[in-house]
Amino acid sequence: MSERDQSKQLYRVLFHQQGEVYEVYAHAIYQSDLYGFVEVEDYSFGNRSGVLIDPTEDRLRSEFDGVQRSFIPMHAIVRIDEVEKEGTAKITDSKGDKVTPFPMPMPKDPS
């Protein structure tokens, strides 16, 4: 690990959740003791002092309110980036994306 203070590290985590792609920011991520999971702790949702409130970020803030640690399956993770500045946490529809979640349900026979 570098000499930087660990509390200053910030990660952007993108993962699939029920047909949507969640983009959240956290200060601590690591491989879980539960095989096949990544642990995400210390979520960061920016400040609420702004006049404009993004409804998607507010939805994420309320969804993860009181959550100390999340266990996300490794196959649901799209990517993890270490970033310098926090962006806006958001939820986007995964339809039309070129990334397909694994496992994918089998298509129904059109007949």
N, C-alpha and C positions, 0 to 999 in steps of 0.2 A: 504494500500500500504506500502511496506517496506520503510526503511529509505534511500535506495539507490537512487541516483540521477536518475530521470526518463529519462533523455537524454541518460544514459548509458544502459538502457534496450534495448534489441534487440530481435526481434521475427522472427521466421521462419514460414511462412504461406504457406501451400500447398492447392491449390484449382483447381477445374476442369474448363477448358475453352475450348470449342469446340473440345472435344475428346482428349485433352492433359492435363497433370497435370503441373501446374506452381508452382515453388518453389521460393519464393521471401523473402527478408529480409527487415524488416521495424522497425522503432523505436517507432511507435505509432499505436495501434489497439484498437478499442472499438466498442461497440454495437451502431448502428446508430439510429438516430431519425426516419429514414425511416424504418418502421416495416419489419423485415425479412432480414436485411442487416447488414454486418459488415464493418466498415470503416477502411481503411488501409492508413496511412500517413507516410511521411518521409521515402521513400524507400532508401535502402542502397545497392549499387552495388560494393563496394570495390574500390580499386584504379586502375587507368588505367596506372600506371607507369610501370607495368610489361611488359616484352618483349612478352610473349605469351598472346594472346587474345582469350578467349573462344567465339566461334561464337554464342552459345546459350545465354550466358550472355550478349553479345553485342546486340543481338536481343531484349532481355528483356530491356536492358538499353535504346535502341532507342524507344521501344514500350511505356515505361513509362516515357520518357523524357518530362518534362513539366507538368506531372500529379501531382497535389497537393494532391489529395485525391481520393481513389477508393472506390466504394460501391460494395461489393461482396455479392451475395446472400448467406444466411446461408447454404442452401442445397448444395452449390457448394464447401464449405469448407471441406477439408479432415481432416486437423489438424492444430493446432497452438501451437508452442513450444516457450518458452522463452529460449534463448541460450546465452552462454557467448561469443562465437566468431562467426563471420560471415563466412559462407561457400560460395560456389559458387551458384549463382542463376542459375536456369536451367529450361528447358521445357522438359518433357519426354512424350512419347506416352503412353496413358492409356490402350492400347490394351495389353492383357495378365496380367494386374494387377488383383488382387483379390478384388479391390474396384470398385464397380459399381456406376456411377454417378446417382443421382436421379433428375428428373424423366428420365426414360430410354424409348426410342422409342419402340413401339411394333414391334416384329419381323414380317416379311412378311410371308404369307402362301406360302410354297414351291410349291404348285400345280399350 
